[in-house]
């Protein structure tokens, strides 16, 4: 399902405190200066993970994107994307934070900032695994029913 990704896994299992890397974080909606090599480590555990180059294409093709990066560094620690008609609705297909940076509120801040970008729209939808519902409910979302196709 969409959003059954690595960041969403953070709601299930944050990194142990002993493995957390503490670095100052900055958030941006700009892809300026982002290259494929800055996107390593995402989509772990996916059956067919996109390459960093394909990941960059996904970010560029999104209606809105919010990135978390190490302050003063091009390295991306987390991201969230939205696709939209730009008039009425948006869908949030991807939210991920690198495993070593989970449990620090990065995913929450990414979603908050994305929702602020999408504020003018009537509907913002996403799909997630049942155990992730509380994460999204804390951010103001309501439970809904959805359908999906997943290709091997």
C-alpha positions as CSV (number, residue, x, y, z in Angstrom):
1,X,0.0,0.0,0.0
2,X,1.2,3.6,-0.4
3,X,2.7,4.9,2.7
4,X,3.7,1.4,3.9
5,X,7.2,2.6,3.3
6,X,10.2,3.1,5.5
7,X,9.1,6.4,7.2
8,X,5.8,4.8,7.9
9,X,7.7,1.9,9.5
10,X,9.0,4.6,11.9
11,X,5.5,4.7,13.4
12,X,5.9,0.9,13.9
13,X,9.5,0.8,15.0
14,X,11.6,3.9,15.6
15,X,15.3,3.5,15.6
16,X,16.8,2.5,19.0
17,X,17.9,5.6,20.9
18,X,21.5,4.4,20.8
19,X,21.5,4.4,16.9
20,X,19.9,7.8,16.4
21,X,22.1,10.3,14.7
22,X,21.6,13.9,16.1
23,X,22.2,16.5,13.4
24,X,20.5,19.9,12.9
25,X,17.6,19.5,10.3
26,X,16.4,21.9,7.7
27,X,13.2,21.6,5.7
28,X,12.7,22.7,2.1
29,X,10.2,22.5,-0.7
30,X,12.9,23.1,-3.3
31,X,14.7,20.5,-5.3
32,X,17.5,22.9,-6.2
33,X,20.8,21.2,-5.8
34,X,19.3,17.7,-5.1
35,X,21.0,15.0,-7.1
36,X,20.5,11.3,-7.2
37,X,23.5,10.7,-4.9
38,X,21.8,12.7,-2.2
39,X,18.9,10.1,-2.1
40,X,20.7,6.9,-1.0
41,X,19.1,4.5,1.5
42,X,15.5,5.1,0.7
43,X,12.9,2.4,-0.2
44,X,14.7,-0.3,1.9
45,X,12.7,-3.5,1.9
46,X,10.6,-2.7,-1.1
47,X,10.3,-5.6,-3.6
48,X,11.3,-3.4,-6.5
49,X,12.8,-0.2,-5.0
50,X,13.4,2.7,-7.4
51,X,17.0,3.7,-8.0
52,X,18.2,7.0,-6.6
53,X,17.9,8.4,-10.2
54,X,14.3,7.2,-10.5
55,X,13.6,8.6,-7.0
56,X,14.8,12.0,-8.2
57,X,12.4,11.7,-11.1
58,X,9.5,10.9,-8.6
59,X,10.4,14.0,-6.6
60,X,10.5,16.2,-9.7
61,X,7.2,14.9,-11.0
62,X,5.4,15.5,-7.8
63,X,2.9,18.4,-7.3
64,X,4.5,19.2,-4.0
65,X,7.5,17.9,-2.1
66,X,9.0,18.6,1.3
67,X,12.5,17.5,2.1
68,X,14.4,17.1,5.3
69,X,18.1,17.4,5.1
70,X,21.2,17.8,7.3
71,X,21.6,21.5,7.8
72,X,24.2,22.8,5.3
73,X,24.4,19.5,3.5
74,X,22.8,18.2,0.3
75,X,22.1,14.8,1.9
76,X,18.3,14.1,2.2
77,X,17.2,12.4,5.4
78,X,13.5,12.3,4.6
79,X,10.8,13.3,2.2
80,X,7.1,13.5,1.5
81,X,5.3,13.9,-1.8
82,X,1.9,14.9,-3.1
83,X,0.3,14.5,-6.5
84,X,-2.6,16.7,-7.3
85,X,-4.9,18.3,-9.9
86,X,-4.0,21.6,-8.3
87,X,-7.6,22.6,-7.9
88,X,-9.6,20.2,-5.7
89,X,-7.7,17.1,-4.5
90,X,-4.3,15.7,-3.7
91,X,-2.9,12.3,-2.8
92,X,0.1,11.6,-0.6
93,X,1.8,8.6,-2.0
94,X,5.2,8.6,-0.3
95,X,6.6,9.5,3.1
96,X,10.0,8.2,4.2
97,X,12.7,9.0,6.7
98,X,16.0,7.2,6.7
99,X,16.1,4.5,9.5
100,X,18.9,6.1,11.5
101,X,17.0,9.4,11.7
102,X,13.6,8.0,12.7
103,X,12.0,8.7,16.1
104,X,12.9,12.4,16.0
105,X,9.7,13.9,14.7
106,X,11.0,14.4,11.1
107,X,8.2,12.5,9.5
108,X,5.6,14.5,11.5
109,X,7.2,17.8,10.5
110,X,7.4,16.7,6.9
111,X,3.7,15.9,6.8
112,X,2.7,19.1,8.7
113,X,4.6,21.2,6.2
114,X,3.1,19.3,3.2
115,X,-0.4,19.8,4.6
116,X,0.2,23.5,4.9
117,X,1.2,23.5,1.2
118,X,-2.0,21.7,0.4
119,X,-4.3,23.8,2.6
120,X,-6.2,25.4,-0.3
121,X,-7.4,22.0,-1.6
122,X,-10.7,20.5,-0.6
123,X,-9.4,16.9,-0.1
124,X,-6.1,15.3,0.8
125,X,-6.1,11.6,0.7
126,X,-3.6,8.8,1.4
127,X,-3.6,5.1,2.1
128,X,-1.6,3.5,4.9
129,X,-1.5,0.2,6.9
130,X,-3.9,0.0,9.8
131,X,-1.2,0.4,12.5
132,X,-0.2,3.7,11.0
133,X,-3.7,5.3,11.3
134,X,-2.9,6.8,14.7
135,X,0.1,8.6,13.3
136,X,-2.0,10.3,10.6
137,X,-5.0,10.9,12.9
138,X,-2.7,12.9,15.2
139,X,-2.0,15.1,12.1
140,X,-5.8,15.7,11.6
141,X,-6.7,13.0,9.1
142,X,-9.8,10.9,9.3
143,X,-10.1,7.2,8.5
144,X,-11.5,6.4,5.1
145,X,-11.8,3.4,2.8
146,X,-9.7,3.0,-0.3
147,X,-8.8,0.6,-3.1
148,X,-5.5,-0.2,-4.7
149,X,-3.7,-2.2,-7.4
150,X,-0.1,-3.4,-6.8
151,X,1.8,-4.9,-9.7
152,X,4.6,-7.5,-9.1
